[in-house]
Amino acid sequence: MLRTGLLAASRSPQLRSLVEHTPLAQPLVTRFVAGTGVNEVLPTVADLRADGLTVTLDHLGEDTLDLAAVEATVSAYEDLLAALAAADLADGAEVSVKLSAVGQFLGDDGERIALDGARRVCQAASAAGTTVTLDMEDHTTTDSTLGILAELRRDFPWVGVALQAYLRRTEADCAALATAGSRVRLCKGAYAEPESVAFQSKDEVDRSYVRCLRVLMAGAGYPMIASHDPRLIAIADSLAAKNGRSAGDHEFQMLHGVRPDEQRRLAASGATMRVYVPYGHDWYGYFMRRLAERPANVGFFLRSLATRS
């Protein structure tokens, strides 16, 4: 119930305004979000790279509904990638893109606009010497996202995509994408979805995650294990060994601010460990989904709301 409520709140304009104007919530936001602009996020990238961690950067924003906002988002990614290259940080620092932030919902032309915007980001990433992964959003966008992925991979075969284990379809999607050159980030999923399309209980989602992971590890692609769950990480290690994989042909991913000691432990063990680092002004939706995933943070959040200025 708490998780469902928080996910619903992530789309509430009224609560968004309340949270964004609550200064005492800022320390918790800062834990998950690495600043608002390029100049703030670059030091975070440098620190993580110095610790042997790789990075994927998300310029926050979603559900963009006008062309000016699309252009601003694409330009922000182009500026970020140029800055990473100039700072000699592009090696090991890719970007993650939500297609709804680059126009996917703009009516009948949305897919074309999103494809054009994502292609520009891919061109900038190629010039910087790094890669792009497409984030996955709610289930209504899955087919569109996979279609855009296929188009992008014609010119940029290294483009990756996130798949969500809580969707009933995902095991089949993993099988379709477990091919040479394909990069798949497997996560549990962070949106409120109906039972008709998604597993509802934690145990069902975990079992689906393991089934999907078996498919990816046995395939010819590059699995990216996005989980903070020690049991799933141990299972991933076991499946990697069973399938003769080395540290260079799969990786682990965790969110910035979540289990940082474990992130460094994995990197020190020789594993490829990538940190998902969001930044930008439009942090509210991302922040609320992180609360839904980690309800222990809710007490701090509510105390902040109670003392808002």
URQUI-V993726 format. One record per run of one state. SS is the DSSP state (H for helix, E for strand, L for the rest). FROM is the first residue (numbers start at 1). LEN is the number of residues. If there is no record, write none. Layout:
{{SS/FROM/LEN} {SS/FROM/LEN}}
//
This chain:
{{L/1/1} {H/2/8} {L/10/3} {H/13/8} {L/21/2} {H/23/10} {E/33/1} {L/34/4} {H/38/13} {L/51/3} {E/54/6} {L/60/7} {H/67/20} {L/87/6} {E/93/5} {L/98/1} {H/99/4} {L/103/4} {H/107/22} {L/129/3} {E/132/3} {L/135/4} {H/139/17} {L/156/4} {E/160/5} {L/165/2} {E/167/1} {L/168/2} {H/170/8} {L/178/5} {E/183/5} {L/188/10} {E/198/1} {L/199/3} {H/202/17} {L/219/3} {E/222/5} {L/227/3} {H/230/13} {L/243/4} {H/247/3} {E/250/6} {L/256/4} {H/260/9} {L/269/4} {E/273/7} {L/280/4} {H/284/10} {L/294/1} {H/295/12} {L/307/3}}
//
